[in-house]
Amino acid sequence: MAAVTRGSFSALRLLLVQQYRRRCFRTQNLRLSRKPPPAPPCSGWDGSPQVSCRRTLRTAVAWRRPVVQFKLSDIGEGIMEVTVKEWYVKEGDKVSQFDSICEVQSDKASVTITSRYDGVIRKLYYDVDGTALVGKPLVDIETESGSELSQEEDVVETPAMTREEHTHQEIKGHKTQATPAVRRLAMENNIKLSEVVGTGKDGRILKEDILNFLAKQTGAILPPAPLFQEIQPPAPAPAAPAARPVSTPAGVEPPTTTPKPVFTGKDVTEPLKGFHRAMVKTMMAALKIPHFGYCDDVDLSRLVLLRSELKPTAERRGVKLSYMPFFIKAASLGLLHFPILNSSLDEGCQNITYKASHNIGLAMDTSQGLLVPNVKNVQLLSVFEIAQELNRLQALGAAGQLGKAELSGGTFTLSNIGSIGGTYAKPVILPPEVAIGALGKIQVLPRFDPDGRVIPAHIMKVSWSADHRIIDGATMCRFSNLWREYLENPASMVLDLK
């Protein structure tokens, strides 16, 4: 009985194996009729096409395009969230490597995120003005090759930014977009890409930009923008056309009418984001500083004549020369005599740090709000070199590309309120600095000469604020007198220039 049972079972097993082989042959013939891509020959241990059938199924699955999650990487400074300011793509758009995906903004800088892949956008995870979290997906991208999937999986395991991803994430004013060939060309000629203005898509630096930079040998300088204006004296006569601010392009006139208020019918509440949030933090820290103010008048008549003589020479060398380089250099010369104004006080008010570098900041009104980039090591620069750096900072500010390198490390600040039209102000100190000056507009006012005759003079008001914990009024007054002396007699600066 047992032998019969074993024989029946063997016959049944043989029948099932034959039926399975027929199905595999039928499936393979059907696929061959559709002309699939040729597969390498293979066979099972018994010569059957079972393995070929299995490989055919595996090949069909591999032809599906993988969808990868492009995550927001760590951009440093302990930032855990950013605000999505603008999307450059939408669902269904094709993207290539280095194409801009979106612009995000933290409380320290703006960041343009660019694609690492060639593919199609399948999903956007945030709306405009939405808050994106570091380490979380920004978009889903259907890539064009399966090999890229494994690379992405290696990257997104950790939210920290790898070196490869860092090259595709641009911090405005700090990182630039350029091909490896362009970067090599810049490196071979000792050119900093941050000083070159790109004319390609999304500000990408092209080979022609590097060659033009080499030809000029004066730095890449954009036409000044109306967002930031330098001090200009008024026209000497009503018949002459009014002098334009240095940073206002020709043919662009300031608006003559004030915009009408828009009544929406309801109150609107929105969260503080980006630079506004940074301003709140800075001003809250400034409230802890006991301010005191000091104001004075400065006669710039001689400086106006000197600048008018030097301006054409500077323009031939590719630099717009305003009054601000003279103000900044005079401040640096004064700080050499009063180093406590270029210091900082620790949080416990126990130690004073005297800064060796004069990194003088310039408050700049931009489309992103009030920003204060600074000119590094002014004590080592000439007036012309300061003007070059101001031109560069002005171009970056107009383009919204000021980054951490330009915005950090300031030790002393000047604010040019005169570009808007003010005279006196009460400037607020920017911690950890201990002093700041506000410069009013230049006005032609009557003054007496040594013979008692009334003459026109170019007068500017200056307002100083200082930290009264470590700076007394006499020190601020003496510094202001020395600074004023340099500007009222520009030739005296030559004695102290190095």
Disulfide bonds with the S-S distance in Angstrom:
none
